[in-house]
Amino acid sequence: MTGINIIDNRLNEIKLWLKQLFSSVAFDIEPASSDASFRRYFRVTVADSSLILMDAPPAQEDTQPFISIAKFMHKHGVNVPDFTAYDIEKGLLLISDFGKQAYLDVLNEQSADRLYHSAIKSLISMQLLPNNEMKLPKYDSALLQQEMALFPEWFLGQHLSIGVPKFLIESFKILEQSALEQPQVFVHRDYHSRNLMHTPENSPGIIDFQDAVIGPITYDLVSLLRDCYIEWPDEKVDQWVNYYYNKAIENKIFSKDVSIEQLTKWFDFMGLQRHIKVLGIFARLNYRDGKSNYINDLPLTLKYVRKISAKYPEFSELNSFLQQQEKIAAI
């Protein structure tokens, strides 16, 4: 009952803020979505137009990074939401509405090439952002290791009650080194089919970028093409990686000295780092945050880890471990 009252009080606060904002103009508000954080989203209809209200309780969420990064990206032509109003102290933001169709809702065999080409072009535009204008955190050794540590703690320990193998230390070092040796650019950090909105013009609309950092060129690419929510055949992924490779060279993201083979290896290793992390995050969302639906996404994420660890001899011990542990093999 206490939790319900807290939510109701928060909703009352939201409605009061909107009444003050719109004065005597009538508006309607309805739930739009929620995500893996404490944020909730509402769709606000006023005067025949639609806006999105982001509810980010200030005790749990800091909206300043979202605001700062959105203004920075918008200034340089990246299609992110614009602001109608915001109150940082209240944790309330009223932003433009990209509609109800996420990429995940419209991706199919017929639309995939067109949609991924558009998403890769948008990715290039993000990677061209002048990072000297904004001091974003770096995707450094400490952050990479911190993320991968979620795997033994939450996936192996909490979810499966399995002891942590010693070889993971060396595996994590290899993945860290691969990430740090890549060209470092603006990284959205959650660039996938649920955070890309299919819009009538200038698609995709990009959301959920508040955790952006300066990091490896392949991080957002692998988030997009080895998405934890939708899977594509290897030959299609290879085609899209090649499309990115040519666009990146054309836009001088890196030089021709970087071969497609090198990019592919970086891409694979980055995906392994990300998916190891995500296994831990999905387990944590279930056990710590009560969001059990993310457990349904473990099998595809684990499939990626198995596939890449089998491809490279550097990760033979990891691959054997995944095959030999009955609890893991059963997922």
N, C-alpha and C positions, 0 to 999 in steps of 0.2 A: 504493500500500500504506500509506503514511503516513497519508493521509486516512482510510482505513478503520480504522486503529488508533485514530485520534483519536475517531472516532465510537463505536467499540466501548468505548473507555475512558470516554467520556461516558455511554454507556448503562449501563455498570457502576456509575458514580457515582450515576446515577438510581436503579438498583435497590437499592443500598446505603442511599440516603436513605429510600426507601420501606420497606425492612426495619426501619430504625430507627424510622420513624414508626408503622408498624403492629404492631411488636413481633412476636408469634408468629402473628398473623393472616395467613393465606395471601392472596395477591393475584395477579392476572394483568395483564400490560401488553402493549398492542399499539399499533402506529402509528395515529394518528387522522388527522393532516393536517400539512401544512407551509404556509408562506405566503411572501410576497415578501421577507421579512427573513431573519435567521438563526434565527428561532424554529422549533421543531418542537413537535408536539403528540402526546401519547399518551393512549389511553384505559385507565384503570386500573379494574379490577373487583375489589372487595373486599366481602366479606360481603353479597353480592346487591345491592350498589349500585355505581353507575358514577360515576367522577370523571375530569376531564381534567387531565393533567399538562402544564404549559407548560415546555418546555426552552428557556431563553433564555441561552446562554453569556455569562457576565458580561464577557468580553473584547470581545464584539460588541454586547451588548444591556444596557440598564439597565432592570430591572424595577420600579424605584421609581415611575415615572410611572403604569404600569399599576395598581399597587396603590393609589396615592393617588387616582387618578381613579375606579377601581372603587368604592372605599369612599365617595367623594363622591356618585357617581351612585346607588349602592345606598341610601344614607341618605335620598335624596330620591325613592325609589320607582321609579327606572328599572330595567328588567329586565336587569341585568348579572350576570355570575357572582359567586357568593359564594366565600369562601376557606375551605378546610379547613386548609391549612398553606402556608407559604412560607419560603424561605431566600434572601434577597437576594444574599448573598455567593456562593452556589452558582448563582444564576440559575434556581431551581426553584420552581414554584408549582403547588399542587394546588387546583383550582377545581371548581365545580359543572359538571355535564355537561348541556348543552342538547340533546343527542341528535345524530343523524346527518343530519338534514334541514335543509340550508340553504334559504333562500328560492329560490335558483336551481334547486334540485331539484324544487320543488313549484309554481312559477309556471307558469300556463298561462292561456288565454283565460277559463276558467271561474273560476279562483281569483284572478286578478289584482286585481280591484277590492277584494275583501275583504282580501287581503294588503297591498296598498298603502295602503288606508285605515288598517289597523292600524299599518303602518310610519310613516305620517304622524302619527298620534296619538302614537306614541313619539317621533318627531322633535320635536313640539311640547313634549312633556314634557322633553326635553333642552334645548330653547331657553328653557324657563322656569327652568332651574337658576339658583340665586343665585350669580352669578359672583364676587361679593365675598367668598365663603367660601373661594375657592381661586384662587391666583394662577397662572392658565394663561398661556402665551405668547400674544402677540397676532399675528393674521394681518396683519402690517403690510406696508408697502411693500417692505422688504428681503426678507421671506419670499416674497411674491408674485413679485417679480422673480427671486429665486433659483430658484424652481420653474420659471418659464417659460424660464429659461436652459437647462434640460435639453433643450428642444426643438432649438435650434440645435446644441448640443454633441453630443448622443447620437443624435437622430433624423436631423437633416440631415447632420451631420458624420460621425459614426461609422457610422451605418447606411446612409446613401445617398451619402456623399462629395459633398455639395452645399454650395456656398458660402452664407454667411449674407446674406440681402438686408437692405439698410439700413432698409426700411420697418418691419421688425419692432420697432424701438425705439419708434416711435410707436404701433404696434398694442398693444404691451405696456403702454404708458402709459395708453391708453384703458381696457384691461381692469383695470389696477390702480386707476384712479380709480373705476370702476364698483363694484369690490369694496369700496373704502374708504368710499364714500358710503352704503352700505347700513347698516341697523341691525345692530349687532354682538352676537352671542350665542354660546353654547357651540356649538362645531363639532366633531363626531366626527372628520371629515376622511377617512373611508373607509366611508361609510354606504351600502353597496350589497348586492346579493343574495348575495354570498359571506360577508358579515359579519353577516347577519341570520339567526338560526336559527328555524325553524318549530317552536314548542313547543306542547304540548297546552293549556297555560294561559298567559295573559299574553304571548302571542306578539306580536312577535318577541323572542327572546333576543338581546341585542346584544353583540358581541365586537369585539376589535381596535381599541380606542378610545384606546390609549396615546399617540397623537400629537395628542390633542385640543388645540384652541386657542380663543381668542375671535376670532370672525371673522364674515363676511357671512351673513345669514339664508338665502341661496339656495344656499350651498355644499353642504350635506348633501342638500338637496332635489334638486339636479341630479345629485349622485352616485347618488341613488336612482332617479330617473326617466329619466335618460340614462346608464344603467349601461353600462360598457364590456364587460359579459359577456352582456347580453340587451337586445334592442331591441323597442320598442313603437311602434305607429302614432302619428303626431303628434296625432291627435284624442284618443287615450287619454291621452297625456302632458298635453295641455291640460286635460282633465277633472280629472286628479289635481292639477295646479297650482292649478286653481280650488278644489278641495277643500281643499288646504293654505291657500290665501288666506282662505277663509271661517273655517277653524279658527284661523288666526293672528290674525285680527281679533277673533274671539270670545274668544281668550285674551290679547288685548292685547299680542301680540308686536310689532305696529305698529298705527297708527291707520288710519282710513278715508281719511286724506289720501293714503295710498299706494294708487294705483289698480292694478287688475289688469294694465293695460298697462305700468305702471312695474315691477311685480313680474316680469312676463314678460320685459322687457328685461334686468333684473338677472339673471334666471334664465339667459337666453341667453348673456349676456356671461360670467357665472360659469362656465357650461358650456364656453365657448370657452377660458377660462383653464385650467380643469381638464384638458380634453382635450389641449390643447397640451402641458401638463406631462406628462400620462400617456404621450403618444407618446414623450417623452424617457425616462420611467421604464421603459417596456416595453423600449425599445432598450437601456438600461443594464442591466436585469436579464439580458438575453441576453448582451451582450458582457462585462460586468464580473463578473456573478454566475453565469454558466453556466446560467441558467433560460430555455431556448429556447422553452418552451411559450407564453410571453407574446407572442412574435412573432405567434402566431395571433390575438391580440386587437387587432392594429394596424388591420386594415381597418375594423372598426366604429367604433373611436375616431376614425380619420381621416374617416370618413363624417360624424360629428357636426361635426367642424371645417369640412368643406366646406359642409355644410348651413347652419350659422349664419353663416359668413363670406360666403355668398351672399345672406343675408337682409338684411344691414345694410351700407349704403354705406361706413361707417367702415372696413370690412375688405375693400373691393373689391380692393386690391392683394394682400392675402393670398390671396383666392380665386383671382385670376388666376395667382398664383405656383403654387398647388396644381394648377391645371389645366394650366399650361404645362410644368411640370417632368415629363419623361417617367417618371423613376424614381418619383415620387410618384403620378402618374396610374396607374401599373401596379399599385399596391397595392390 
